[in-house]
Amino acid sequence: MPVSSESQAGFLSRRHFFRWTGSLAAALGAAPLVSSAQSLSSATVSSDGEDYYDKLGVTKIINAAGTYTTLTAACMPPEVLVAVQKSALHPVRLRELQQKAGEYIARRLKCEGAVVTSGASGAISLATAACMQYANNIDILDMPQAIDGKKNQVIVQRAHRYEYDRAMYLCGARVTEVVTLDEYKRACAAGNAVMTNFFNAAEDEDGIAGSAQIGREEWLKVAHDYKIPCHLDAAADMPPISNLWKYTGMGFDLVAFSGGKGMRGPQNAGLLLGRKVLTDLAQENNNPGEGIGRGMKVAKEQIVGMVAAVDWVLAHTEESMQGDYQKRADLIASAMKGIPSVRTETVVPRIANHVPHLLIRFDPAVTGVTTAQVVAALRKGTPSIELNPNTGQKPNQGIPADANTLVVGVWMLQPGEDVIVGQRIRAALTKQA
Ligand SMILES: *Cc1c(COP(=O)(O)O)cnc(C)c1O
């Protein structure tokens, strides 16, 4: 096993980890259950457990892409996994767990209220449901069907429209699209808005509005003049770690984060943070009630896993987290040394996926291989490797790629995989693969 640049290399190996958690399960109180439940357990399962990917014939990949849901995004770190495993051993009262997890997360992330959701998309739905109720004084059962004649508009800048608008439509909400500040003020004054939605990554880091005309501060001020709550979608926007309290601190009433991206919680978890009056309403609409959140169930394992992920994030500093990612990028870059025409550089998108990405630029006339051939060779080999989808594409979301540029997303690599990715890209570019 090659030595990884990863600081996590010092953690338990996967095999040791499962052995350890196996004995942990016994120590935790599974033992008294064994006598009565023995008939349900199988003597043929090894202590490491069966590998169901192998059993199903599903290809395990190295994720050199990033936090993409289609690639199952983040893997939980050992500290989070062990918390999930422990939580699975005991039933609890769900509402008590939701309440105490919410209070703990709110305290740690410096906001009034928090809900563990099924993901950022689920958080947007629950935020909309909360704001619909807040504005209309309606029952949770009135959504989405009985909203006629009620306030139901969410105000959004045209440049902030996206596929997650559907998470709001789910509650019966409709979007009022605005471009100019005047249009925005008129939409707020119309009196039928329940909420505004701000897509955080659509705006530049220094407060410039990007292709939209209205920046965060002004957006908040106008809505709050009309007492309209503001939701901000920051799903992919940790790191920096401080973003977890920056936007609630600025005055956004509700903020959504994905749990299974940079936070490395369970992939089917997320956070809705903000003003307690609204997070309480969001919770009312959440499973196990009968509101729109009933189908967005978050089990005890994901709730505990998300709490542990918050602890995991806060156990890092910005420097330790980004330094780790930079080391991986440097190690892969060093594996490219001496390949004719190859140049490497690291870029960090300003908002969303704000981590070092390695760009490997080359001249196919010199290497004799094209981007498509490299991508295919990496996919076909064992283990199969997925590069970042910006590979071979035009500049996009802060990643200045082009047709002859490979993009390596390093932050979802598991310990030791940076070495493998470096070797395999080198082999592909030098036609050894
Ligand atoms: C990923 C993402 C979401 C959805 O997050 P999930 O946790 O997968 O539900 C929503 N909004 C933005 C901007 C995202 O990047």
The ligand as a Tripos MOL2 file, in Angstrom:
@<TRIPOS>MOLECULE
LIG
   15    15     1     0     0
SMALL
NO_CHARGES

@<TRIPOS>ATOM
      1 C1        -26.1600   19.8200   -4.1270 C.3       1 LIG1
      2 C2        -27.0520   21.0120   -4.0980 C.ar      1 LIG1
      3 C3        -28.3730   20.9120   -3.6280 C.ar      1 LIG1
      4 C4        -28.9710   19.5900   -3.2030 C.3       1 LIG1
      5 O1        -28.3150   19.0630   -2.1030 O.3       1 LIG1
      6 P1        -28.7150   17.6160   -1.5490 P.3       1 LIG1
      7 O2        -28.0800   17.5740   -0.2050 O.co2     1 LIG1
      8 O3        -28.1550   16.6170   -2.5130 O.co2     1 LIG1
      9 O4        -30.2020   17.5650   -1.4870 O.co2     1 LIG1
     10 C5        -29.1330   22.0590   -3.5940 C.ar      1 LIG1
     11 N1        -28.6370   23.2390   -3.9870 N.ar      1 LIG1
     12 C6        -27.3860   23.3750   -4.4520 C.ar      1 LIG1
     13 C7        -26.8950   24.7250   -4.8810 C.3       1 LIG1
     14 C8        -26.5450   22.2590   -4.5240 C.ar      1 LIG1
     15 O5        -25.2840   22.3910   -4.9640 O.3       1 LIG1
@<TRIPOS>BOND
     1     1     2 1
     2     2     3 ar
     3     2    14 ar
     4     3     4 1
     5     3    10 ar
     6     4     5 1
     7     5     6 1
     8     6     7 2
     9     6     8 1
    10     6     9 1
    11    10    11 ar
    12    11    12 ar
    13    12    13 1
    14    12    14 ar
    15    14    15 1
@<TRIPOS>SUBSTRUCTURE
     1 LIG1         1 GROUP 0 **** ****
